[in-house]
Amino acid sequence: MKLENAIRRTMARSELNQAIRTAFAGTKSIAYAEELTDGMYNTAYTLTLSDGMKVVLKVAPDSSIQSMRYEKGMMRCEVEVLRLLRECGDIPVPEVYYYSGEQTNLEYFIMEYMSGETFVKVKKSLPQEEREAIEAELGRLNRLINDIEGERFGYYALREQQGTEWPDVLRSMFDGILADARDTGVDLPMTEDEIWSVLDQAQESLAEVKKPCLVHWDLWDGNVFIQDGCITGLIDCERALWGDYLLEYNFRAVSGQSAAFLRGYGIEQLTPSEKTRSQIYDLYLVLILHIECAYRKYEDQRHIEWVANLLQKTWDGFTRSEDK
């Protein structure tokens, strides 16, 4: 799926060639280049090089483009987290060959090409048993990621905004996206005071989170590569953060909350307190999906309407809870 938007940056063939020459000290050039159309923020290219090697080049939006507050430093975050996960040895993520750095007009990195198809493309065609085996394996791998511990809570790339108390950091994260909504005049189906009230009511449950886990946060089926019934790669950790493991995508209501994933992760069911936190994280994610439409300037009206309806449905879940 390609959602046309105003922030994706394209590179000319000459720019791609220069990037490859820089990364490989002039020893390689491009034989074939293909833009990948699945991304909604960065732009990626599959490049076949002169010696037959295949790589993926990922380029960030122009630094002058207005983005949401939490989206600062995302490419640096992805590079650093990929390298961190590679050190674990058991998590299938691509090797980073080269990173241009943030202090350039053209920020990009080059990584290993991952074989296979994305899970989202093949999922419906797979037998149920094979599909559930993959979901269980994804749960196991996601648990390995979450087993990596940090020292402070918050977005990986935004170290200056990290803190030691999860409820305070999460409140700051909400504050950031609500400021993004105000900046662009995005209408929300609730007031800010109502959101703060929901967080206040969940304070006790949120305070149970004491360990800053590394959270990938975007392990939806489009970021999981499959080949011969096995997971061959996990990508797109640019939004990684240190937080509650329940922030992970496959705990979100919008994911469908696969029982096989939970089994692979090592959880039978969530406790009432965990369900409270999970509902808060549902709201946070869907608020972002709704607010980012104003920043991305998506052309697909169906997507914009779907997200707006999803936000309303998510918020209605809180009001129904209060009525009980």
Buried (B, 14 or more C-beta within 10 A) or exposed (E): EEBEBEBBBEBEEEBBBEBBBEBBEEEBBBEEBEBBEBBBBBBBBBBBBEEEBBBBBBBBBEBEBEBBBBBBBBBBBBBBBBEBBBEEEEBBBBEBBBBBEBEEEBBBBBBBBBEBBBBBBBBEEBEEEBBBBBBBBBBBBBBBBBEBEBEBBBBBBBEEBBBEBBBBBBBBBBBBBBEBBEBEEBEBEBEBEEBBBBBEBBEEBBEBBEBBBBBBBBBBBBBBBBEEEEBBBBBBBBBBBBBBBBBBBBBBBBBEEBBBBBBBBEBEEBEEBBEBBBBBBBBBBBBBBBBBBBBBEBEBEEBBEEBBEBBBBBBEEBEEEEEE
